[in-house]
Amino acid sequence: MADRPEVEISFDRDRIDFEAASRLIRASYWGKRRTDAGNRRAFDNSLCVAAFIDGEQVGFGRVMTDYACFAYLCDVVVWPDRRGAGIGKKLVGALLDHPELAGVLAFSLRTTDAQSFYEAFGFEVSNDGMYMRLVR
């Protein structure tokens, strides 16, 4: 088995290729109705992280948060040719372990196909009768 490449995680917004992240998100089932301008506004108002291998961006994720009570994990994407190398795990782990989010008690996310991936981090499917949403 070949060694996995070294994955570097960075929160440095100057290094993140937001256009590439937006393209991949718009190609996903959850982001297909979004625009680049909408994604950029979302990115500007979130804590963003990127994964790099040999200086090349290979993943992206973000958290919407008030840094005190609530955080919403979203837009975790790994470039298709780099999937299966643990990059998504590193992105999610970096966001959950970020020092500015240490006091946040409630994280949430939404997925239709990656429940087992997020369960490995302690997320549980919520059927408690309290979760509500409004879709416009």
C-alpha positions in Angstrom: 0.0 0.0 0.0 1.4 3.4 -1.0 1.9 6.0 1.6 -0.7 8.7 1.9 0.5 12.1 0.9 1.1 14.7 3.6 -2.0 16.9 3.9 -1.5 20.5 5.1 -4.5 22.2 6.7 -4.8 26.0 6.5 -7.2 28.7 7.7 -5.3 31.4 5.8 -7.9 33.0 3.6 -5.2 34.4 1.3 -4.3 30.8 0.3 -7.8 29.5 -0.3 -8.9 29.2 -3.9 -12.5 30.2 -3.4 -13.4 30.0 -7.1 -12.3 26.3 -7.2 -14.3 25.6 -4.1 -17.4 27.3 -5.5 -17.2 25.3 -8.7 -17.1 22.1 -6.8 -19.9 23.1 -4.5 -22.1 24.2 -7.5 -21.5 20.7 -9.0 -22.8 19.0 -5.8 -26.4 18.0 -5.1 -26.6 20.6 -2.3 -25.1 23.5 -4.1 -26.5 23.2 -7.6 -28.9 26.2 -7.2 -26.1 28.5 -5.9 -24.2 31.1 -7.7 -20.5 32.1 -7.4 -21.6 35.4 -5.9 -23.7 33.7 -3.3 -21.0 31.3 -2.4 -18.5 34.1 -2.1 -20.8 36.0 0.3 -21.2 32.8 2.3 -17.5 32.2 2.4 -16.9 35.8 3.5 -19.1 35.3 6.5 -17.8 31.9 7.6 -14.7 30.3 9.2 -13.1 28.6 6.1 -10.5 25.9 5.9 -8.6 24.3 3.0 -6.5 21.2 2.5 -3.3 21.3 0.5 -1.0 18.6 -0.9 2.4 19.9 -2.1 0.9 23.4 -2.2 -2.1 22.5 -4.3 -5.6 22.9 -2.8 -7.4 19.6 -2.7 -10.3 20.3 -0.2 -12.4 23.0 1.4 -14.9 23.3 4.3 -16.5 26.0 6.3 -18.5 26.7 9.5 -21.1 29.3 10.0 -21.0 30.3 13.6 -21.5 33.0 16.3 -18.4 31.6 18.0 -20.3 31.1 21.3 -23.5 29.1 21.1 -23.9 27.6 17.6 -22.0 26.3 14.7 -23.2 24.9 11.4 -20.7 22.7 9.5 -21.1 22.9 5.7 -19.6 22.8 2.2 -17.0 20.1 3.0 -15.7 19.1 -0.3 -12.7 17.2 -1.5 -11.5 17.4 -5.1 -12.7 14.3 -7.0 -9.2 13.0 -7.9 -8.1 13.2 -4.2 -11.0 11.4 -2.5 -10.4 8.4 -0.3 -7.1 9.8 1.2 -8.6 11.0 4.5 -8.7 14.7 3.4 -12.3 15.2 4.4 -11.6 13.8 7.9 -8.7 16.2 8.3 -10.9 19.2 7.2 -13.7 18.3 9.6 -11.3 17.6 12.4 -9.6 20.9 11.9 -12.9 22.8 12.0 -14.2 20.9 15.1 -10.8 21.5 16.9 -10.4 25.1 16.0 -9.6 27.1 19.2 -12.2 29.8 18.4 -14.9 27.1 18.4 -13.8 25.4 21.6 -16.7 26.9 23.6 -19.4 26.2 21.1 -21.8 23.6 22.5 -24.0 22.8 19.5 -22.8 21.9 16.0 -25.2 20.9 13.3 -25.0 19.9 9.7 -27.2 18.5 6.9 -26.4 15.6 4.6 -28.3 13.0 2.6 -25.5 10.6 2.0 -22.6 11.0 4.6 -24.2 10.2 7.9 -21.7 7.5 8.8 -18.8 9.8 7.9 -20.1 12.5 10.4 -21.1 9.9 13.0 -17.4 9.1 13.4 -17.0 12.6 14.8 -19.9 12.2 17.2 -22.7 13.7 15.2 -26.1 12.0 15.6 -29.2 12.1 13.4 -31.6 14.4 15.1 -35.1 13.2 15.5 -35.7 14.9 18.8 -38.8 16.9 17.7 -37.0 20.2 18.3 -35.2 20.7 15.0 -37.1 22.8 12.6 -36.3 24.6 9.3 -37.7 27.0 6.8 -36.8 26.5 3.2 -37.5 29.5 0.9 
